[in-house]
Amino acid sequence: MAMLTISSNMGLSLPVAGPQGRAGPDWANDLIKAYLSIDSHDHSTGRGVKITPAGLNINSDLSISQRNLIDLRSSRFFSNTDAINGSSDLNCVYVKNGDLYFNNGSGTSIQLTSAGAINVSSLGAITGDYSSSSANLSYSDTTKVFSFTQSSGITAKLACADVSIYEAVSSGNAVTFKVPTGLASSYSITLGSALPSATRLVRISSAGVWTYGTADTDMLTDNAITDPKIRQSSGLSILGRASNTTGNIADITASSDGYVLRRSGTTLGFGQVVTAGIADAAITQVKKAVRSTGASVSAGGLAISSSSSGSYTTTSTSYADVTGLTVTITTLGNPVMLMLLPTTSVGAFYITNAGSSGPQPQGYIKWVRDSTDVAEESFWANTGTDAVSPGLPKFLDTPAAGTYVYKVQAKAGSGSSDSLALTNLKLYAWEL
């Protein structure tokens, strides 16, 4: 095989001339291979040296087969002195005397720029100082509004004849504003600076300024306003002045059943009767509300445990809840009286002293509010069994306003046979 070298651009296998190259049949094959590579090269990578602009001589129209020119930094046009209007100059862009033109598919030449600005002369009647001002006409598809501006953010004035304002619907009707025929001279009308707070008459000054107001009193005849002409009032109300000042009258409304019209401080209005409105000793017993009763009562009620203690006996020296003696009461912050009283059956409270000497405590009860111990009472007995009056165990509690659960706990004394018994007793609680 002949000795070869590889070309740097197209990678051609080149035989080495001379005896050391061992020329022979392989030489011919290597030449054929090299010429075939030359024949198929296209100057892409590995297929020849890239062509530079200096190696191009474009002397006729260049087609890029309906492809896109991409990554252009800019496109520079030759400035023609005449319009391009040849038969092949369709759908093309060109420059004439420094301005940009476009030929449409019919060969019509359209000037796009003029003297360094957008050419608006082709828009027909829309003319003016566009090239030397910042005037603009824009449309917002979001707000559906056309905006005329004389400069950025500043709206422009408008001069026209009749103005017809249509409903924003298909084939809507219109309201037309027009100047009367034979107007003697021009004048201006300035609208009010803000809408009135309520329906008002419109007045116009000699300067053409609109204001809003009501009819002056000198426009009304004495006693001319009849009852039907007075504005309507809300239901269950009277007309008057609620505050302690001079001013317009207004509705004073009774918003709840049982409210009365009364003065409270410096205000006239409907409300509940307060203490200051009640004469001393004016409320008789029959006017007081009957207390509600039950195991759970609201403010002012008498709480009575739903069941009695039954025949409850304890010899334990640890406190435990007495069966049935639980109530719930809502208070307004006044003292609460707690008491053990018998049921319709015979009630009893017994303590037993199993010792042989003198009186000593043989029984204890504890008053409990929610989980708080509020009081403890001890009961003494001589040897044997003594009875305690059922109404004797009582306590006056002073809680804040709220809803509380009261209960009674009991335990026996320390003697080995001491006991405490509560029979047919109920727990009573009421706010004083």
matplotlib code that plots the C-alpha trace (Angstrom):
import matplotlib.pyplot as plt

x = [0.0, 1.2, 2.2, -0.5, -0.9, -4.4, -5.4, -6.3, -9.7, -11.5, -9.6, -8.4, -6.0, -3.1, -0.3, 3.3, 5.3, 8.7, 10.2, 9.4, 5.7, 5.8, 3.7, 1.6, -2.0, -2.8, -1.7, -4.5, -7.1, -6.0, -6.3, -9.8, -10.8, -9.5, -11.2, -14.5, -14.3, -13.6, -16.6, -19.0, -17.8, -20.3, -18.2, -20.0, -17.9, -15.5, -16.3, -14.1, -13.1, -16.0, -16.9, -16.3, -18.2, -15.1, -15.6, -19.1, -20.2, -24.0, -25.0, -28.7, -31.7, -30.9, -33.6, -33.5, -36.3, -39.0, -36.8, -36.4, -33.4, -32.6, -30.2, -30.0, -28.4, -29.9, -31.0, -29.4, -31.1, -29.8, -31.5, -33.0, -33.7, -36.8, -39.6, -39.1, -42.0, -40.8, -43.0, -41.0, -41.0, -44.1, -44.5, -41.2, -39.7, -37.2, -35.9, -36.3, -34.6, -34.1, -37.7, -39.2, -41.6, -43.6, -44.9, -48.0, -49.0, -50.5, -47.3, -48.8, -46.0, -46.9, -44.7, -44.3, -42.1, -41.7, -39.1, -38.0, -41.6, -44.4, -46.1, -49.7, -50.6, -51.8, -54.5, -56.6, -58.4, -56.3, -53.7, -52.0, -48.8, -48.1, -44.5, -43.8, -46.0, -46.7, -50.4, -51.9, -55.1, -55.3, -57.8, -58.0, -59.7, -59.9, -61.9, -63.3, -62.3, -60.7, -58.3, -57.2, -54.0, -52.0, -49.0, -48.3, -51.0, -52.7, -56.0, -56.5, -59.3, -62.0, -63.7, -66.6, -70.3, -73.1, -72.0, -74.2, -73.7, -75.0, -75.9, -73.1, -75.2, -75.8, -78.1, -78.5, -80.3, -78.4, -78.6, -77.3, -75.8, -76.0, -75.5, -78.7, -79.2, -78.3, -76.1, -75.2, -71.8, -69.7, -69.7, -68.4, -70.2, -68.2, -69.7, -69.9, -66.7, -68.4, -71.7, -74.2, -74.7, -78.4, -80.8, -80.5, -81.6, -79.0, -78.2, -76.0, -74.3, -73.7, -70.1, -71.5, -70.7, -73.0, -73.8, -76.2, -78.6, -82.2, -85.0, -84.6, -87.2, -88.3, -89.5, -92.1, -95.4, -96.2, -98.2, -97.9, -96.4, -99.1, -98.7, -98.3, -95.4, -93.5, -91.0, -91.9, -90.6, -89.5, -91.9, -92.6, -90.9, -91.6, -90.1, -88.0, -84.5, -82.7, -79.7, -79.5, -78.7, -80.6, -80.7, -82.7, -85.3, -84.9, -86.6, -86.5, -87.3, -88.6, -86.4, -87.7, -90.9, -91.4, -89.2, -90.6, -89.7, -87.5, -84.7, -81.4, -78.8, -78.8, -80.5, -84.1, -84.9, -86.7, -85.2, -85.7, -86.6, -83.5, -83.4, -83.4, -86.8, -88.5, -89.8, -88.7, -91.0, -93.0, -92.6, -95.0, -94.6, -97.0, -94.8, -91.8, -91.0, -91.6, -88.3, -87.6, -86.8, -84.8, -81.5, -80.0, -81.4, -80.6, -80.0, -82.6, -83.7, -83.9, -81.7, -82.9, -81.1, -83.1, -82.9, -82.3, -79.5, -81.7, -80.3, -76.7, -74.3, -70.5, -67.9, -65.0, -62.5, -62.1, -64.4, -66.8, -69.7, -73.1, -75.5, -77.8, -76.7, -75.6, -77.1, -76.1, -76.9, -76.1, -75.4, -75.1, -72.4, -74.5, -74.0, -75.3, -77.0, -76.5, -78.6, -79.6, -83.4, -85.6, -87.8, -91.5, -90.4, -89.0, -85.4, -82.7, -79.0, -77.4, -73.9, -72.7, -70.0, -68.6, -66.2, -66.9, -65.7, -67.1, -68.4, -66.0, -66.4, -67.8, -68.9, -67.8, -69.5, -67.8, -69.3, -67.7, -68.1, -67.0, -63.6, -63.0, -63.6, -65.4, -66.3, -66.1, -68.4, -67.8, -70.6, -70.2, -72.0, -72.0, -71.6, -74.1, -76.1, -77.2, -79.4, -78.7, -81.5, -81.6, -81.7, -78.5, -75.9, -75.8, -73.2, -73.2, -70.9, -69.7, -68.7, -68.3, -71.0, -71.0, -72.4, -71.4, -71.9, -72.3, -72.2, -71.9, -69.2, -69.1, -66.8, -67.0, -64.8, -61.7, -63.3, -63.3, -67.1, -67.9, -70.4, -72.4, -75.8, -77.9, -81.5, -84.0, -82.1, -81.8, -79.3, -80.8, -79.0, -80.2, -78.7, -79.7]
y = [0.0, 3.5, 5.9, 8.5, 11.9, 13.4, 16.8, 19.3, 20.6, 17.7, 14.8, 13.5, 10.6, 11.9, 9.5, 10.4, 10.7, 9.0, 5.6, 5.5, 5.9, 2.6, 3.8, 1.1, 0.1, 1.5, 4.9, 5.0, 3.9, 6.6, 9.2, 8.0, 8.2, 11.7, 12.9, 11.4, 13.3, 16.5, 15.8, 15.4, 18.3, 21.1, 23.2, 22.0, 20.9, 18.3, 18.8, 21.7, 25.2, 27.5, 30.1, 33.7, 36.7, 37.5, 34.3, 35.1, 36.9, 37.1, 38.6, 37.5, 37.0, 34.5, 32.0, 30.4, 28.0, 29.5, 29.2, 31.8, 34.0, 33.6, 35.3, 38.5, 41.3, 43.8, 44.1, 46.9, 48.2, 50.0, 53.4, 53.6, 56.8, 55.5, 53.2, 49.5, 48.4, 45.6, 42.6, 40.5, 43.2, 41.9, 41.3, 43.0, 45.6, 48.2, 51.7, 54.7, 58.0, 56.9, 55.8, 52.3, 51.0, 47.8, 46.5, 44.4, 41.4, 43.7, 45.8, 48.8, 50.7, 51.7, 54.2, 53.2, 56.0, 59.7, 62.1, 59.8, 59.0, 56.6, 57.8, 58.7, 60.5, 57.1, 57.1, 59.7, 62.3, 61.6, 64.3, 66.8, 67.3, 63.6, 63.8, 66.7, 65.7, 62.8, 62.7, 59.2, 57.3, 53.9, 51.2, 48.8, 45.5, 45.0, 48.2, 48.5, 52.2, 54.4, 57.0, 60.2, 61.6, 64.8, 63.3, 60.4, 60.1, 63.4, 63.2, 65.4, 67.9, 67.1, 69.3, 67.9, 68.4, 66.3, 63.4, 60.3, 57.9, 54.5, 51.6, 49.0, 46.4, 45.3, 47.8, 49.8, 53.2, 56.5, 59.8, 62.6, 65.9, 68.8, 72.5, 74.5, 76.0, 79.7, 79.8, 83.4, 82.8, 80.0, 79.3, 76.6, 74.5, 73.2, 70.2, 69.9, 68.9, 65.8, 64.0, 65.2, 62.9, 62.6, 63.6, 67.4, 70.1, 71.2, 74.9, 76.8, 80.1, 82.8, 81.5, 78.1, 76.3, 73.5, 73.2, 70.9, 72.0, 72.1, 74.5, 77.6, 78.4, 81.5, 79.3, 77.6, 79.1, 78.9, 75.7, 74.6, 71.2, 68.7, 65.4, 63.3, 65.7, 64.9, 62.2, 58.7, 57.3, 53.8, 51.5, 51.8, 55.2, 58.8, 62.0, 64.0, 65.1, 62.3, 64.4, 67.3, 69.8, 71.9, 70.2, 68.3, 65.8, 62.1, 58.8, 57.6, 53.9, 51.4, 48.4, 45.9, 44.9, 46.3, 49.4, 52.8, 56.3, 57.8, 60.2, 58.7, 61.2, 63.6, 61.2, 60.7, 57.2, 53.9, 51.5, 49.6, 51.4, 51.8, 52.2, 56.0, 55.8, 53.9, 55.6, 54.3, 51.5, 51.6, 47.9, 45.7, 42.0, 41.0, 42.8, 40.7, 37.7, 34.2, 32.4, 29.4, 26.2, 23.1, 21.3, 23.8, 27.4, 30.7, 34.0, 34.6, 31.0, 28.6, 25.6, 22.4, 19.1, 16.8, 13.9, 13.7, 12.2, 9.2, 7.2, 8.2, 7.0, 7.2, 6.0, 7.0, 9.6, 10.9, 13.3, 11.8, 13.3, 12.9, 11.1, 13.4, 16.7, 18.6, 21.7, 24.2, 27.9, 31.1, 34.2, 37.9, 38.4, 38.6, 36.3, 32.7, 31.0, 27.2, 25.1, 21.4, 21.0, 17.9, 16.6, 16.0, 12.9, 13.1, 14.5, 13.9, 14.6, 12.2, 11.9, 9.0, 9.3, 5.8, 7.2, 7.2, 10.7, 14.2, 15.7, 15.8, 16.2, 13.1, 14.4, 16.9, 18.3, 20.4, 22.9, 22.6, 25.1, 23.5, 22.0, 24.6, 23.9, 27.0, 26.0, 23.1, 22.5, 20.1, 18.6, 17.4, 14.8, 13.3, 9.6, 7.8, 9.2, 12.9, 14.5, 17.9, 20.1, 19.7, 23.5, 24.0, 23.1, 26.2, 28.6, 32.0, 32.0, 35.1, 34.1, 36.4, 36.4, 33.2, 29.7, 27.2, 23.6, 23.3, 19.9, 18.6, 16.2, 14.4, 12.3, 10.8, 11.6, 9.8, 7.4, 3.8, 3.6, 7.3, 7.8, 10.6, 10.0, 12.3, 11.1, 12.6, 15.9, 18.1, 20.8, 24.3, 27.3, 30.7, 34.2, 36.8]
z = [0.0, -0.8, 1.9, 2.6, 4.2, 5.3, 4.2, 6.9, 5.5, 3.8, 5.3, 1.9, 1.7, -0.3, -1.6, -0.9, -4.1, -4.5, -4.1, -0.4, -1.3, -3.1, -6.0, -7.6, -8.1, -4.7, -5.9, -8.5, -5.9, -3.5, -6.3, -7.2, -3.5, -3.2, -6.4, -5.3, -2.0, -3.9, -6.2, -3.3, -1.1, -0.1, 2.2, 5.3, 8.3, 7.2, 3.5, 2.5, 3.7, 4.7, 2.0, 3.2, 1.8, -0.2, -2.0, -3.1, -6.3, -6.2, -9.6, -9.8, -7.5, -4.7, -3.7, -0.2, -1.2, 1.1, 4.1, 7.0, 7.5, 11.2, 13.8, 11.7, 13.6, 11.1, 7.5, 5.6, 2.4, -0.6, -0.9, -4.4, -6.1, -7.8, -6.9, -7.6, -9.7, -11.9, -12.7, -10.2, -7.5, -5.7, -1.9, -1.2, 1.1, -0.1, 0.7, -1.5, -0.7, 2.9, 3.5, 3.9, 1.3, 0.7, -2.6, -2.2, -4.3, -6.9, -7.2, -5.4, -3.6, 0.0, 1.9, 5.5, 6.9, 6.1, 7.4, 10.3, 11.5, 10.6, 7.4, 8.4, 5.1, 3.8, 6.5, 4.6, 6.8, 10.0, 9.6, 11.8, 13.8, 14.5, 13.6, 15.9, 18.9, 21.2, 20.3, 20.1, 19.5, 21.2, 21.9, 24.9, 24.3, 28.1, 28.8, 25.3, 25.3, 22.6, 24.2, 22.6, 24.2, 23.5, 25.4, 27.7, 30.3, 29.3, 27.3, 24.3, 23.6, 21.0, 18.5, 16.5, 15.7, 17.1, 19.5, 19.5, 22.5, 21.8, 24.1, 24.3, 22.5, 19.0, 17.1, 20.3, 20.5, 21.0, 22.8, 20.7, 22.1, 19.6, 19.5, 18.7, 15.3, 15.0, 18.1, 18.7, 20.1, 21.6, 25.3, 27.7, 30.3, 33.3, 35.1, 38.8, 40.7, 42.2, 42.2, 44.8, 47.8, 46.9, 44.1, 43.7, 41.3, 38.7, 38.5, 36.0, 36.6, 34.1, 33.7, 32.6, 35.8, 37.0, 40.7, 42.5, 45.2, 46.6, 46.2, 48.4, 51.0, 49.2, 46.4, 48.8, 49.9, 53.6, 54.5, 50.9, 51.7, 52.5, 54.3, 51.1, 50.1, 53.2, 52.6, 53.8, 57.1, 57.9, 59.6, 63.4, 63.6, 64.4, 63.0, 65.4, 66.5, 68.4, 69.5, 71.9, 69.1, 66.5, 63.1, 60.6, 61.8, 61.1, 61.7, 65.3, 64.9, 67.5, 66.5, 69.1, 70.8, 74.3, 73.6, 74.7, 73.7, 76.4, 76.9, 77.8, 78.6, 75.7, 73.3, 72.4, 71.2, 71.7, 74.3, 77.5, 80.6, 82.8, 86.6, 86.4, 84.6, 87.5, 90.6, 93.9, 95.3, 92.0, 91.2, 93.1, 93.9, 91.2, 88.6, 89.5, 87.2, 88.6, 89.2, 87.0, 88.7, 87.7, 88.0, 85.5, 85.4, 83.8, 85.7, 88.3, 88.6, 91.6, 91.0, 92.7, 92.3, 90.1, 92.6, 96.3, 98.3, 99.0, 101.9, 101.6, 104.3, 104.4, 106.8, 104.5, 105.8, 102.2, 100.5, 97.9, 95.9, 97.6, 95.3, 93.4, 95.0, 91.8, 90.2, 87.4, 87.7, 85.7, 87.7, 87.2, 89.8, 92.9, 96.0, 95.7, 98.6, 98.9, 101.2, 101.9, 102.4, 102.6, 99.9, 100.3, 102.2, 105.7, 105.4, 108.0, 108.5, 111.0, 112.4, 114.7, 117.4, 118.1, 120.7, 124.5, 125.4, 124.9, 121.7, 118.7, 114.9, 113.4, 110.0, 107.3, 104.2, 101.4, 99.0, 95.5, 92.6, 89.4, 90.5, 93.2, 96.9, 98.3, 101.8, 104.4, 107.4, 110.3, 112.5, 116.1, 118.1, 121.6, 122.0, 119.9, 117.0, 116.8, 114.2, 112.5, 111.2, 107.4, 106.9, 108.9, 106.3, 104.1, 102.6, 100.9, 97.9, 96.0, 92.5, 89.5, 86.8, 84.9, 84.7, 87.5, 88.6, 92.3, 94.2, 97.8, 99.0, 102.4, 104.6, 108.1, 111.1, 112.2, 114.6, 113.6, 113.5, 112.8, 110.1, 108.4, 106.8, 104.5, 103.9, 101.4, 101.0, 97.9, 97.0, 96.5, 94.9, 94.1, 93.4, 95.9]

ax = plt.figure().add_subplot(projection="3d")
ax.plot(x, y, z, "-o")
ax.set_aspect("equal")
plt.show()
